[in-house]
Amino acid sequence: MATKKKNSKPFPRRVPVTIMTGFLGSGKTTLLNRILHENHGKRIAVIENEFGEVGVDNDLVVGAEEEIFEMNNGCICCTVRGDLIRILHSLLERRDKFDYIMIETTGLADPGPVVQTFLLEETLREALTIDAVVTLVDAKFIEAHIDGNDKAKEQIAFADVILLNKTDLVDAGTLDRLEVRIRRVNAAAAIHRTVNTAVDMDQVLNQGGFNLDRALLVDPDFLQPEYPFEWVGLYHFQAETYEWNFKPGPDAFLNAALIPVIGEPDEVPAAAIKAADVLFSEAEHLVHPGTVFDPGLSLRRLKMGEIESVFLLHIKHSGRYALISEHHPDEFDARIYNGSEPIAPVAVRELKHRHEHGEDVTSVGISIPGNLRLGLLKAWLKVLIATEGENIFRMKGVLSISNREERYIIQGVHMLFEGKFDRTWGKEERRNNLVFIGRNLNRDFLNMGFKACLA
């Protein structure tokens, strides 16, 4: 196996592994070529899993000096996963020849069994570590697959990093809408927009596994409660009538409310969000285009037209108002006008949204202080995995255990679970941060069970 650059550093205890996935035609081979030819100083062993009787991906990885291992005839699971384990063991016998491992799965693969491989065997678990699951998403065609193909959705759900690729083939509005859909499935992954998979290698390699701090940088509301609405805009309205214009969006209806707000600061008050949360649990009043939408403590259900819709906001008293929208206005290209001039909000809050009508694959984040009793935690996880393991695609967390100075790191994939003590907390605040990504997750049930493990 040839090298790209000499590396005199001692071998790390565990070799990082990147698992690259993505639906058919998303650009995985293109990204692999980029990685192999970048001057990043790593010697990379590549494992490919191609679907079909004749292997071609090896020929598509042009000029690669690294050794390519190819597995044909199906996805990495069951019998083929045995090939993966065999190749990994073979690689470990030549540990001095490489610094990094990349696994490219077929576009039809479920990433779950691949991730599980690194939790199944003690030898692999001690020698290898998953640096990241990188999922490529075809911006042009993903919407044709994500609703009707579970594999495409699961590939997004398992990701630590998502490359929204081929962005030159769609407009900015479509990209914004796609990111909203991706966030509904996986709120924790970093999303990078790319053309022809051109991306900084530091955004793909050396991710260090799932990092909750990084997830919070990507989505500051990741661990916040979910609401039945996702956008609140604070406006200064005069006593007149405004037009709220919509273009056709993903839904035929939109729930919304307009609430008077008391106070001076130009920020969305928590009281308005709390009032809206109650309001959105009540019956809606249907409003058709062209009719008046008055402020007040009532929920309106806006009927969207096929071409364009205009609703009238009739303001009787000048002041500050919170406009609450079930979906982000960008999904409908929604604008408020005073005559011909658009009116911008003075403050905006974007919130985690309970998509009761939407994705069955979602993420649930838990962040609470306190120490956990390890015995109770393991017992709860054992029952949880036995009953809900098929629906839990990934589970990752950094936890605080009673009478221990070290952080407790957990990783789970479907029915498999690994927990181990890591470095000491030091000056870092002791806190329990845990995320579940899966299908039909019950937030209240998970929160209640986890809190029962507190000392």
TINU-348419 format. One line per 10 residues: number of its first residue (from 1); their letters; for each residue x, y, z of C-alpha. Coordinates in steps of 0.05 Angstrom, whole numbers, plus 5000, padded with zeros to 4 digits. Example, Ala and Ser with C-alpha at 12.3 -4.5 7.8 and 13.67 -1.06 7.14 Angstrom:
BEGIN
1 = AS = 5246,4910,5156 | 5273,4979,5143
end
This chain:
BEGIN
1 = MATKKKNSKP = 5000,5000,5000 | 5031,5066,4979 | 5033,5128,5022 | 5018,5201,5009 | 5061,5231,5063 | 5107,5205,5116 | 5079,5208,5185 | 5127,5198,5243 | 5075,5206,5298 | 5060,5145,5341
11 = FPRRVPVTIM = 4998,5106,5322 | 4934,5128,5358 | 4904,5075,5402 | 4842,5071,5358 | 4841,5081,5283 | 4789,5131,5258 | 4738,5105,5208 | 4694,5146,5163 | 4631,5113,5136 | 4607,5146,5072
21 = TGFLGSGKTT = 4535,5135,5051 | 4483,5166,5007 | 4429,5147,4958 | 4444,5126,4887 | 4478,5180,4847 | 4490,5228,4905 | 4566,5234,4891 | 4600,5185,4938 | 4653,5162,4888 | 4668,5235,4870
31 = LLNRILHENH = 4678,5252,4943 | 4722,5191,4953 | 4766,5213,4895 | 4772,5282,4925 | 4792,5254,4993 | 4844,5207,4963 | 4877,5262,4923 | 4876,5318,4975 | 4942,5335,5009 | 4917,5318,5079
41 = GKRIAVIENE = 4977,5275,5098 | 4936,5213,5114 | 4947,5143,5087 | 4877,5116,5075 | 4853,5045,5067 | 4788,5043,5027 | 4733,4990,5033 | 4679,4992,4980 | 4612,4957,4981 | 4581,4955,4912
51 = FGEVGVDNDL = 4512,4929,4894 | 4513,4886,4832 | 4547,4825,4804 | 4602,4864,4769 | 4645,4913,4808 | 4659,4980,4775 | 4671,5029,4832 | 4743,5006,4840 | 4755,5029,4768 | 4720,5095,4781
61 = VVGAEEEIFE = 4769,5113,4837 | 4821,5138,4789 | 4895,5139,4804 | 4886,5122,4878 | 4950,5097,4910 | 4913,5069,4969 | 4892,4997,4970 | 4819,4986,4951 | 4779,4928,4980 | 4716,4913,4943
71 = MNNGCICCTV = 4655,4874,4967 | 4603,4858,4914 | 4533,4830,4913 | 4495,4870,4963 | 4492,4915,5023 | 4538,4907,5083 | 4494,4865,5128 | 4488,4792,5149 | 4535,4751,5106 | 4568,4810,5071
81 = RGDLIRILHS = 4582,4841,5139 | 4625,4780,5151 | 4668,4803,5093 | 4674,4871,5125 | 4697,4841,5190 | 4747,4797,5154 | 4776,4856,5116 | 4781,4899,5179 | 4818,4843,5215 | 4864,4837,5155
91 = LLERRDKFDY = 4878,4911,5156 | 4895,4910,5230 | 4950,4860,5216 | 4982,4915,5173 | 4969,4972,5221 | 5034,5007,5202 | 5010,5017,5130 | 4952,5065,5141 | 4926,5121,5186 | 4853,5121,5168
101 = IMIETTGLAD = 4798,5076,5141 | 4742,5097,5094 | 4682,5053,5080 | 4638,5071,5020 | 4571,5036,5023 | 4525,5022,4965 | 4471,5074,4952 | 4419,5023,4973 | 4452,5007,5040 | 4424,5018,5110
111 = PGPVVQTFLL = 4483,5048,5149 | 4459,5014,5213 | 4493,4946,5203 | 4558,4981,5184 | 4559,5022,5248 | 4538,4960,5288 | 4600,4924,5262 | 4644,4968,5305 | 4604,4951,5368 | 4598,4877,5357
121 = EETLREALTI = 4669,4851,5364 | 4714,4868,5422 | 4777,4868,5378 | 4747,4918,5329 | 4716,4959,5384 | 4784,4968,5418 | 4823,4981,5354 | 4776,5024,5313 | 4731,5083,5325 | 4677,5115,5281
131 = DAVVTLVDAK = 4701,5185,5265 | 4637,5203,5229 | 4581,5178,5185 | 4581,5223,5124 | 4518,5223,5082 | 4514,5254,5013 | 4446,5281,4991 | 4429,5295,4919 | 4395,5364,4921 | 4364,5352,4852
141 = FIEAHIDGND = 4330,5286,4865 | 4326,5273,4941 | 4254,5297,4946 | 4234,5242,4897 | 4265,5190,4945 | 4258,5215,5016 | 4182,5204,5022 | 4179,5136,4989 | 4245,5104,5006 | 4263,5086,5078
151 = KAKEQIAFAD = 4337,5076,5060 | 4345,5148,5037 | 4313,5174,5101 | 4354,5127,5145 | 4419,5148,5112 | 4403,5220,5132 | 4383,5198,5202 | 4449,5162,5215 | 4493,5220,5192 | 4541,5262,5233
161 = VILLNKTDLV = 4557,5303,5172 | 4512,5315,5112 | 4536,5342,5045 | 4477,5372,5008 | 4508,5361,4939 | 4493,5385,4868 | 4468,5452,4895 | 4481,5484,4828 | 4422,5444,4799 | 4368,5476,4842
171 = DAGTLDRLEV = 4350,5546,4866 | 4362,5577,4934 | 4290,5568,4956 | 4293,5493,4942 | 4358,5487,4982 | 4327,5522,5042 | 4266,5477,5038 | 4311,5415,5034 | 4351,5436,5095 | 4286,5444,5134
181 = RIRRVNAAAA = 4266,5373,5114 | 4334,5345,5132 | 4332,5379,5200 | 4265,5346,5214 | 4299,5278,5206 | 4366,5295,5237 | 4373,5359,5277 | 4444,5343,5301 | 4483,5334,5237 | 4526,5388,5207
191 = IHRTVNTAVD = 4501,5406,5137 | 4548,5432,5083 | 4523,5454,5014 | 4569,5430,4958 | 4577,5430,4883 | 4612,5368,4856 | 4627,5348,4929 | 4678,5406,4936 | 4686,5412,5011 | 4741,5429,5061
201 = MDQVLNQGGF = 4769,5362,5084 | 4766,5386,5156 | 4690,5385,5149 | 4691,5311,5131 | 4752,5281,5165 | 4775,5287,5238 | 4705,5296,5264 | 4719,5257,5328 | 4653,5220,5328 | 4587,5251,5349
211 = NLDRALLVDP = 4599,5317,5385 | 4539,5348,5420 | 4574,5416,5426 | 4582,5416,5350 | 4509,5397,5343 | 4489,5456,5386 | 4531,5502,5343 | 4494,5476,5282 | 4425,5481,5315 | 4425,5520,5381
221 = DFLQPEYPFE = 4353,5496,5394 | 4372,5423,5386 | 4359,5406,5459 | 4301,5455,5467 | 4228,5432,5476 | 4190,5422,5412 | 4130,5466,5395 | 4072,5459,5345 | 4102,5519,5308 | 4172,5534,5284
231 = WVGLYHFQAE = 4175,5610,5272 | 4157,5672,5311 | 4168,5742,5283 | 4162,5806,5325 | 4134,5866,5287 | 4121,5939,5300 | 4053,5951,5266 | 4016,6017,5257 | 3940,6022,5259 | 3927,6002,5187
241 = TYEWNFKPGP = 3917,5941,5143 | 3976,5900,5118 | 3979,5846,5065 | 4009,5778,5081 | 4028,5746,5014 | 4043,5672,5003 | 4066,5631,4943 | 4047,5557,4938 | 4084,5516,4990 | 4090,5444,5013
251 = DAFLNAALIP = 4022,5444,5048 | 3952,5467,5030 | 3941,5497,5099 | 3981,5536,5149 | 3964,5547,5223 | 3982,5617,5248 | 3966,5667,5302 | 3978,5742,5314 | 3985,5762,5387 | 3993,5833,5416
261 = VIGEPDEVPA = 4057,5838,5457 | 4070,5883,5517 | 4140,5909,5532 | 4196,5950,5503 | 4256,5905,5484 | 4259,5884,5411 | 4261,5810,5424 | 4209,5755,5421 | 4184,5749,5493 | 4180,5680,5525
271 = AAIKAADVLF = 4108,5697,5547 | 4087,5701,5474 | 4117,5632,5459 | 4083,5603,5520 | 4015,5633,5501 | 4023,5609,5429 | 4038,5538,5454 | 3971,5537,5489 | 3936,5571,5431 | 3960,5519,5380
281 = SEAEHLVHPG = 3926,5464,5420 | 3858,5496,5409 | 3810,5492,5351 | 3829,5531,5288 | 3786,5582,5252 | 3790,5573,5177 | 3811,5635,5137 | 3808,5640,5062 | 3853,5683,5017 | 3829,5755,5011
291 = TVFDPGLSLR = 3796,5756,5080 | 3816,5793,5143 | 3862,5760,5195 | 3852,5799,5260 | 3900,5798,5319 | 3876,5762,5381 | 3880,5698,5421 | 3853,5652,5369 | 3886,5603,5322 | 3876,5613,5247
301 = RLKMGEIESV = 3881,5560,5193 | 3901,5594,5128 | 3876,5561,5064 | 3931,5566,5012 | 3914,5581,4939 | 3943,5543,4880 | 3979,5605,4852 | 3985,5659,4905 | 3949,5676,4970 | 3939,5743,5003
311 = FLLHIKHSGR = 3912,5751,5074 | 3896,5818,5106 | 3925,5835,5175 | 3877,5888,5202 | 3913,5925,5259 | 3867,5970,5300 | 3919,5994,5351 | 3991,6010,5337 | 4042,5969,5376 | 4084,5906,5378
321 = YALISEHHPD = 4056,5840,5354 | 4082,5769,5353 | 4065,5732,5289 | 4068,5657,5300 | 4074,5610,5240 | 4069,5534,5239 | 4122,5532,5185 | 4180,5577,5167 | 4157,5634,5121 | 4211,5615,5071
331 = EFDARIYNGS = 4174,5551,5056 | 4118,5594,5026 | 4161,5654,5006 | 4116,5693,5054 | 4122,5769,5058 | 4083,5823,5094 | 4072,5888,5055 | 4051,5958,5074 | 4030,5982,5005 | 4087,5962,4959
341 = EPIAPVAVRE = 4140,5960,5014 | 4157,5894,5049 | 4157,5898,5125 | 4213,5860,5162 | 4206,5834,5233 | 4248,5869,5286 | 4264,5802,5318 | 4256,5728,5300 | 4256,5663,5339 | 4262,5597,5303
351 = LKHRHEHGED = 4239,5538,5346 | 4240,5463,5344 | 4175,5441,5313 | 4132,5380,5327 | 4117,5357,5256 | 4056,5316,5274 | 4039,5311,5200 | 4109,5300,5176 | 4170,5257,5185 | 4167,5191,5223
361 = VTSVGISIPG = 4243,5193,5230 | 4263,5247,5280 | 4313,5262,5335 | 4302,5273,5409 | 4354,5309,5451 | 4358,5307,5527 | 4401,5354,5568 | 4394,5355,5644 | 4440,5366,5704 | 4452,5317,5759
371 = NLRLGLLKAW = 4487,5249,5767 | 4460,5182,5743 | 4461,5116,5778 | 4499,5071,5730 | 4459,5008,5750 | 4392,5042,5738 | 4417,5071,5672 | 4440,5004,5645 | 4376,4970,5667 | 4334,5024,5633
381 = LKVLIATEGE = 4374,5021,5569 | 4370,4945,5568 | 4294,4948,5571 | 4290,5007,5522 | 4333,4972,5471 | 4295,4907,5478 | 4228,4941,5466 | 4246,5000,5420 | 4314,4980,5391 | 4287,4970,5321
391 = NIFRMKGVLS = 4263,5042,5320 | 4326,5072,5350 | 4375,5082,5293 | 4428,5116,5334 | 4437,5135,5407 | 4496,5177,5431 | 4511,5213,5495 | 4559,5241,5546 | 4535,5227,5617 | 4552,5242,5689
401 = ISNREERYII = 4554,5181,5735 | 4551,5184,5811 | 4617,5174,5847 | 4658,5175,5783 | 4703,5231,5759 | 4704,5207,5687 | 4652,5222,5634 | 4610,5163,5612 | 4604,5156,5536 | 4548,5116,5505
411 = QGVHMLFEGK = 4537,5095,5433 | 4479,5053,5409 | 4455,5026,5342 | 4389,4991,5340 | 4395,4931,5388 | 4469,4943,5405 | 4495,4988,5459 | 4565,5006,5484 | 4581,5047,5546 | 4650,5064,5572
421 = FDRTWGKEER = 4685,5115,5616 | 4725,5170,5581 | 4768,5227,5605 | 4754,5263,5671 | 4706,5321,5673 | 4759,5369,5699 | 4733,5440,5699 | 4678,5423,5650 | 4607,5428,5677 | 4579,5359,5694
431 = RNNLVFIGRN = 4516,5349,5654 | 4478,5293,5618 | 4472,5303,5543 | 4438,5248,5503 | 4408,5244,5434 | 4364,5191,5402 | 4353,5188,5326 | 4301,5140,5300 | 4230,5126,5279 | 4167,5144,5318
441 = LNRDFLNMGF = 4206,5166,5380 | 4165,5186,5441 | 4198,5247,5472 | 4159,5246,5537 | 4171,5171,5546 | 4246,5178,5535 | 4252,5238,5581 | 4213,5204,5637 | 4254,5140,5633 | 4320,5177,5632
451 = KACLA = 4302,5222,5691 | 4284,5160,5731 | 4358,5140,5728 | 4380,5202,5766 | 4411,5191,5835
end
